[in-house]
């Protein structure tokens, strides 16, 4: 695909959790598209905090 610019500005259109991690579908204003993945083992641990009302 030919593009008139060398730097893409990616916008995430959607993300989906899978058993192996996160899959994201991104697009650029020029029409270029890509799929990005983040493996589960690279996720940082998250602490859950309960707030009292």
LOGU-48134 format. One record per atom (N, C-alpha, C): residue number from 1; residue in one letter; atom name; x, y, z. Coordinates in pm, whole numbers, plus 50000, padded with zeros to 5 digits. Layout:
residues N
(site NUM,A,CA,(X,Y,Z))
...
This chain:
residues 53
(site 1,X,N,(50084,49883,50000))
(site 1,X,CA,(50000,50000,50000))
(site 1,X,C,(50089,50124,50000))
(site 2,X,N,(50066,50215,49908))
(site 2,X,CA,(50142,50339,49900))
(site 2,X,C,(50081,50444,49992))
(site 3,X,N,(50165,50510,50068))
(site 3,X,CA,(50119,50620,50153))
(site 3,X,C,(50202,50743,50125))
(site 4,X,N,(50146,50860,50145))
(site 4,X,CA,(50217,50985,50120))
(site 4,X,C,(50290,51038,50242))
(site 5,X,N,(50289,50965,50349))
(site 5,X,CA,(50361,51008,50469))
(site 5,X,C,(50442,50891,50523))
(site 6,X,N,(50542,50922,50605))
(site 6,X,CA,(50629,50817,50657))
(site 6,X,C,(50597,50781,50801))
(site 7,X,N,(50517,50863,50868))
(site 7,X,CA,(50481,50837,51006))
(site 7,X,C,(50330,50820,51016))
(site 8,X,N,(50287,50704,51061))
(site 8,X,CA,(50145,50679,51077))
(site 8,X,C,(50097,50729,51213))
(site 9,X,N,(49975,50773,51218))
(site 9,X,CA,(49909,50806,51344))
(site 9,X,C,(49801,50702,51365))
(site 10,X,N,(49826,50608,51457))
(site 10,X,CA,(49737,50494,51474))
(site 10,X,C,(49624,50525,51569))
(site 11,X,N,(49505,50484,51532))
(site 11,X,CA,(49386,50492,51617))
(site 11,X,C,(49335,50350,51639))
(site 12,X,N,(49312,50315,51764))
(site 12,X,CA,(49262,50181,51796))
(site 12,X,C,(49111,50178,51773))
(site 13,X,N,(49068,50088,51684))
(site 13,X,CA,(48926,50074,51653))
(site 13,X,C,(48857,49975,51747))
(site 14,X,N,(48929,49870,51787))
(site 14,X,CA,(48872,49774,51880))
(site 14,X,C,(48982,49690,51941))
(site 15,X,N,(48953,49631,52057))
(site 15,X,CA,(49044,49537,52123))
(site 15,X,C,(48963,49418,52171))
(site 16,X,N,(49030,49305,52179))
(site 16,X,CA,(48964,49182,52221))
(site 16,X,C,(49060,49101,52307))
(site 17,X,N,(49011,49054,52422))
(site 17,X,CA,(49088,48963,52506))
(site 17,X,C,(49086,48824,52445))
(site 18,X,N,(49199,48759,52446))
(site 18,X,CA,(49208,48619,52403))
(site 18,X,C,(49278,48540,52511))
(site 19,X,N,(49284,48411,52497))
(site 19,X,CA,(49352,48327,52597))
(site 19,X,C,(49502,48354,52599))
(site 20,X,N,(49555,48412,52493))
(site 20,X,CA,(49699,48439,52486))
(site 20,X,C,(49735,48585,52508))
(site 21,X,N,(49634,48672,52526))
(site 21,X,CA,(49663,48812,52548))
(site 21,X,C,(49557,48903,52488))
(site 22,X,N,(49600,49022,52451))
(site 22,X,CA,(49511,49123,52397))
(site 22,X,C,(49541,49144,52249))
(site 23,X,N,(49438,49153,52166))
(site 23,X,CA,(49452,49179,52024))
(site 23,X,C,(49385,49313,51996))
(site 24,X,N,(49455,49401,51925))
(site 24,X,CA,(49399,49531,51891))
(site 24,X,C,(49401,49553,51740))
(site 25,X,N,(49296,49616,51691))
(site 25,X,CA,(49286,49650,51549))
(site 25,X,C,(49298,49801,51535))
(site 26,X,N,(49399,49846,51459))
(site 26,X,CA,(49426,49988,51448))
(site 26,X,C,(49426,50032,51302))
(site 27,X,N,(49398,50160,51282))
(site 27,X,CA,(49400,50217,51149))
(site 27,X,C,(49460,50356,51150))
(site 28,X,N,(49514,50398,51035))
(site 28,X,CA,(49570,50530,51016))
(site 28,X,C,(49479,50608,50923))
(site 29,X,N,(49485,50738,50928))
(site 29,X,CA,(49401,50822,50843))
(site 29,X,C,(49428,50800,50695))
(site 30,X,N,(49546,50747,50660))
(site 30,X,CA,(49580,50723,50520))
(site 30,X,C,(49516,50595,50466))
(site 31,X,N,(49457,50514,50554))
(site 31,X,CA,(49396,50388,50512))
(site 31,X,C,(49476,50265,50552))
(site 32,X,N,(49599,50284,50600))
(site 32,X,CA,(49680,50171,50645))
(site 32,X,C,(49615,50111,50769))
(site 33,X,N,(49626,49980,50783))
(site 33,X,CA,(49571,49910,50898))
(site 33,X,C,(49674,49815,50955))
(site 34,X,N,(49662,49785,51083))
(site 34,X,CA,(49750,49686,51146))
(site 34,X,C,(49678,49619,51261))
(site 35,X,N,(49730,49503,51296))
(site 35,X,CA,(49682,49428,51412))
(site 35,X,C,(49799,49422,51510))
(site 36,X,N,(49773,49458,51634))
(site 36,X,CA,(49877,49453,51736))
(site 36,X,C,(49836,49352,51843))
(site 37,X,N,(49935,49290,51904))
(site 37,X,CA,(49909,49192,52009))
(site 37,X,C,(49994,49224,52131))
(site 38,X,N,(49938,49196,52247))
(site 38,X,CA,(50010,49209,52374))
(site 38,X,C,(49994,49077,52447))
(site 39,X,N,(50101,48997,52458))
(site 39,X,CA,(50090,48869,52527))
(site 39,X,C,(50053,48885,52674))
(site 40,X,N,(49974,48791,52725))
(site 40,X,CA,(49927,48795,52863))
(site 40,X,C,(50043,48806,52963))
(site 41,X,N,(50154,48738,52938))
(site 41,X,CA,(50264,48737,53035))
(site 41,X,C,(50333,48873,53049))
(site 42,X,N,(50302,48970,52962))
(site 42,X,CA,(50361,49103,52975))
(site 42,X,C,(50271,49199,53053))
(site 43,X,N,(50151,49155,53091))
(site 43,X,CA,(50061,49240,53168))
(site 43,X,C,(50118,49262,53307))
(site 44,X,N,(50103,49380,53358))
(site 44,X,CA,(50144,49411,53495))
(site 44,X,C,(50035,49368,53591))
(site 45,X,N,(50072,49323,53709))
(site 45,X,CA,(49970,49289,53808))
(site 45,X,C,(49892,49416,53846))
(site 46,X,N,(49765,49400,53868))
(site 46,X,CA,(49678,49513,53904))
(site 46,X,C,(49615,49484,54039))
(site 47,X,N,(49622,49581,54127))
(site 47,X,CA,(49558,49566,54257))
(site 47,X,C,(49416,49618,54249))
(site 48,X,N,(49325,49547,54311))
(site 48,X,CA,(49185,49589,54314))
(site 48,X,C,(49159,49651,54450))
(site 49,X,N,(49104,49772,54450))
(site 49,X,CA,(49079,49843,54574))
(site 49,X,C,(48929,49867,54587))
(site 50,X,N,(48876,49831,54702))
(site 50,X,CA,(48733,49855,54727))
(site 50,X,C,(48717,49990,54795))
(site 51,X,N,(48627,50072,54744))
(site 51,X,CA,(48599,50203,54803))
(site 51,X,C,(48463,50197,54874))
(site 52,X,N,(48461,50246,54994))
(site 52,X,CA,(48333,50248,55067))
(site 52,X,C,(48259,50375,55033))
(site 53,X,N,(48130,50361,55014))
(site 53,X,CA,(48046,50478,54979))
(site 53,X,C,(48012,50560,55100))
